[in-house]
Amino acid sequence: MLPNRRSYFRFDVPIKVTIANTKNDGTSLTGTTQNLSRSGLCFETDNTDLQPDDRIELNIEIPDNEASYPLMADVMWKQQVNDRCLTGVKIVSMDSEAKSEVLDYAYHMWLNKVRSRRVIDVATL
């Protein structure tokens, strides 16, 4: 088994993201996170023209909060999966308070998912 080279834990949680103006025509693209950590995230979208080394602006949208959390990120990789696209990005700038709020939300979503799995696992015994 290969060692995990990641510096931060990744939370496997779906959170809506909006990618601003990817084609320089004023349009935006929406997607959903597959996972996120303190240093980056992976999101799924329809096909996109994003490429590694592109710098993009994202907004993370927490469902119970009307605020949107902006960040700047560099595209690290992109993988086509049928008619969908997975994109991994490294966060290059984000307000520290906003990052804390997003990570707190992700942690609580992840924890609820883990706890519900345990209840199901115990119930099947």
GIRADA-V616241 format. One record per backbone hydrogen bond with DSSP energy under -1.0 kcal/mol. CO is the residue of the C=O (numbers start at 0). NH is the residue of the N-H. If there is no record, write none. Layout:
BEGIN
co:CO nh:NH
co:CO nh:NH
END
This chain:
BEGIN
co:10 nh:12
co:10 nh:35
co:14 nh:32
co:15 nh:60
co:16 nh:30
co:17 nh:58
co:18 nh:28
co:28 nh:18
co:30 nh:16
co:31 nh:43
co:34 nh:41
co:35 nh:10
co:38 nh:90
co:39 nh:36
co:40 nh:88
co:41 nh:33
co:41 nh:34
co:42 nh:86
co:43 nh:31
co:44 nh:84
co:50 nh:53
co:53 nh:74
co:55 nh:72
co:56 nh:19
co:57 nh:70
co:58 nh:17
co:59 nh:68
co:61 nh:64
co:68 nh:59
co:70 nh:57
co:71 nh:91
co:71 nh:92
co:72 nh:55
co:73 nh:89
co:74 nh:52
co:76 nh:87
co:78 nh:85
co:80 nh:83
co:83 nh:80
co:84 nh:44
co:85 nh:78
co:86 nh:42
co:87 nh:75
co:87 nh:76
co:88 nh:40
co:89 nh:73
co:92 nh:71
co:94 nh:98
co:95 nh:99
co:96 nh:100
co:97 nh:101
co:98 nh:102
co:99 nh:103
co:100 nh:104
co:101 nh:105
co:102 nh:106
co:103 nh:107
co:104 nh:108
co:105 nh:109
co:106 nh:110
co:107 nh:111
co:108 nh:112
co:109 nh:113
co:110 nh:114
co:111 nh:115
co:112 nh:116
co:113 nh:117
co:114 nh:118
co:115 nh:119
co:116 nh:120
co:117 nh:121
co:118 nh:122
co:119 nh:123
co:121 nh:124
END
